């Protein structure tokens, strides 16, 4: 994570929710599908310039997704950049 951060690339989830790595409140994986074993191990990395256009980030809920996988989906919405006409 530090190597990417030094290159200006960070986790969009951590950026959007202003959370530190290792102190996440939104798990993306449940070991052996157990609600008691949550982890945050799925990421969407983006450069700072792209993250500045991040308008929404969502982590799927355990109850909605556990029947399909031990991971929940993550999704992000970015605002379209404005084009400059010359």
C-alpha positions as CSV (number, residue, x, y, z in Angstrom):
1,X,0.0,0.0,0.0
2,X,2.8,2.4,0.8
3,X,4.5,1.8,-2.5
4,X,1.3,2.7,-4.4
5,X,0.7,5.7,-2.1
6,X,4.2,7.0,-2.9
7,X,3.2,6.9,-6.6
8,X,0.0,8.9,-6.0
9,X,-2.3,5.8,-6.1
10,X,-4.6,5.0,-3.2
11,X,-7.6,2.9,-2.2
12,X,-10.8,4.6,-3.3
13,X,-12.7,3.1,-0.4
14,X,-10.3,4.4,2.2
15,X,-10.2,7.8,0.5
16,X,-14.0,8.1,0.3
17,X,-14.7,7.0,3.9
18,X,-11.6,8.6,5.3
19,X,-10.4,5.4,6.9
20,X,-6.9,4.1,7.7
21,X,-5.6,0.9,6.2
22,X,-6.3,-1.9,8.8
23,X,-9.0,0.1,10.6
24,X,-11.8,-0.4,8.1
25,X,-15.5,-0.4,9.2
26,X,-16.8,-2.0,6.0
27,X,-15.6,-5.6,5.4
28,X,-15.4,-7.1,1.9
29,X,-14.8,-10.7,2.8
30,X,-16.2,-13.1,5.4
31,X,-13.9,-16.1,6.1
32,X,-15.8,-19.3,5.5
33,X,-18.9,-17.1,5.1
34,X,-19.0,-16.4,8.8
35,X,-20.3,-13.0,9.8
36,X,-18.0,-13.2,12.9
37,X,-14.9,-13.3,10.6
38,X,-14.9,-10.1,8.6
39,X,-11.9,-8.7,6.7
40,X,-11.4,-5.9,4.2
41,X,-9.3,-7.4,1.4
42,X,-10.9,-6.2,-1.8
43,X,-9.7,-2.8,-3.3
44,X,-10.3,-0.4,-6.1
45,X,-7.1,1.7,-6.5
46,X,-7.1,5.0,-8.3
47,X,-4.8,8.0,-8.7
48,X,-5.5,11.1,-6.6
49,X,-6.8,13.0,-9.7
50,X,-9.4,10.3,-10.4
51,X,-10.3,10.1,-6.7
52,X,-11.1,13.8,-6.7
53,X,-14.0,12.9,-9.0
54,X,-15.2,10.1,-6.7
55,X,-18.8,10.9,-5.8
56,X,-20.0,7.6,-4.3
57,X,-18.5,4.4,-3.0
58,X,-20.5,1.4,-1.8
59,X,-19.6,-1.9,-0.1
60,X,-22.3,-4.6,-0.4
61,X,-23.9,-5.9,2.8
62,X,-23.4,-9.3,4.3
63,X,-27.1,-10.2,4.4
64,X,-27.6,-9.3,0.7
65,X,-24.6,-11.1,-0.8
66,X,-23.4,-14.0,1.5
67,X,-25.6,-16.5,-0.3
68,X,-23.6,-15.8,-3.5
69,X,-20.0,-15.5,-2.2
70,X,-17.8,-15.0,0.8
71,X,-16.9,-11.6,-0.8
72,X,-19.3,-8.7,-1.1
73,X,-19.1,-6.4,-4.2
74,X,-17.6,-2.9,-4.1
75,X,-18.6,-0.2,-6.5
76,X,-17.6,3.4,-7.2
77,X,-19.2,6.3,-9.0
78,X,-17.0,8.9,-10.6
79,X,-18.1,12.3,-11.9
80,X,-17.3,12.8,-15.6
81,X,-14.5,15.3,-16.1
82,X,-15.4,18.4,-17.9
83,X,-14.0,18.8,-21.4
84,X,-12.5,22.2,-22.4
85,X,-13.5,23.5,-25.8
86,X,-11.0,25.5,-27.6
